[in-house]
Amino acid sequence: MRLPRVKFEHRPHRYEDGTIRIGGEIYGIAAEIADPYGWAWTALTLMDGTRSLDEIIERLRLAHPELPDPESIVEQLAATRYVEDAAAVPPAGLSERERDRYSRNHAFFRTVDIVPRGHGWETQLRLKSARVVVLGLGGTGCHAAWALAAVGVGTIHCVDPDLVELSNLNRQVLYGEGDVGRPKAEAAVARLRTVNSDISVTGERRHIGSRRELDELIAGYDALALCADRPTGHDIRVWANRACAAAGIPWAGGGYNGPLVTVGCFAPGAGACYECLSSGEEARRHPGTPVDLGGPGVIATSAGVSGQLVAHALLGLLTGVPVPPVGTIQGVNLIAADHHVWVRHPPRPGCPVCGTRADGSEHNSMHRMTEIDAGRANRTRP
């Protein structure tokens, strides 16, 4: 690192007792440093992007001659995610137009990233090279596809068999009155291309009626956004679970049941698969409890939250930023602020997707693993 600089989003604050808080007030991002002698505070103050590491170390030594090892403090602080290199050059893989378009993305990702990076654009570059299938362009799918396009996913393929109906317009954000009677895939592609002309958006009017057809659909893609509910919601999720495992790609699926909105997040080799979570929930319920997978009750807000949660999960699955909660189903109840959904179960022994063999070793039927750097990185705290 040539010119260390504390990121603007993580600018530090020093309390009267000498404790330094860095990283703002966002839970899971901030850290506190016990600094009774002011050594760390001086070092952080010097990290303003105008001095090299050697210059900071020398000034720290002059300010605190009693400090036995100024090099260690400076190097530890510079190696955290709270500090960036002011001399870093923007990547060649993004044009000036793209850097302007995604400048707010850049600020968000470098705030929540738990891994120190070179220039802070690494997450955006990963999104630019990503290829995602959005299956289902209803309430959830429209919002998910819009978010993925807006954030800069490089290739998006939209699939849906239906035509736009007037009743869709209360929550399916990609269509207008003039699109009624038009294939959803066609209308969605046209709209998304106006949202972001710097990415590739394609689509097809197609009904996925078997696991084999889903295998064919996702071949060559990096992730699946499952926003379809036909055939029955559980069946198509089982297909997605097995197809994505076989292809070695992650997937996220979401939906709504009245005000209850949920999203599942799954990745090869990490956490339980959908079928294991479903089995765990079935075992937890009282025998005979009916399972309601949703109905026609939906408004723009519940559909919007659903789609945005799916898109947010996919960002983490594709880049590791933020770290995705793989092997879980989570959600919110829009009419009960204290009702949160958090489902996590261990893989079932012998599960062909994510379980363990009789000898206790992990089963892994995937031939290609999705790399998630942040999932393997240790949290570095000064």
Protein Blocks (a to p, Z undefined) as FASTA:
>chain_A
ZZgcddfkloccddfkopacehijaehkaccdddfkommmmmmmmmnopacfklmmmmmm
mmmmmlmblmlmmmmmmmpmkbccfkbccdfkbcfklmmmmmmmmmmmmmmpcbdcfkop
mmmmmmmmpccddehjafklmmmmmmmmmnopabdcdddfbdcdfklmmmpmkbcfklgo
iafklmmmmmmmmmpmkbccdddddddfbfklmmmmmgoiabdcdfbfbdcfklmmmmmm
mmmmmnopacdddddehjbccdddddehiajafklmmmmmmmmpcghiacdebdfbdcfk
lmmmmmmmmmmmmmmmmnopacddehiacdddfkbmklccdddddddehiaklmccfkop
acdfbfbdcddfklmpccddZZ
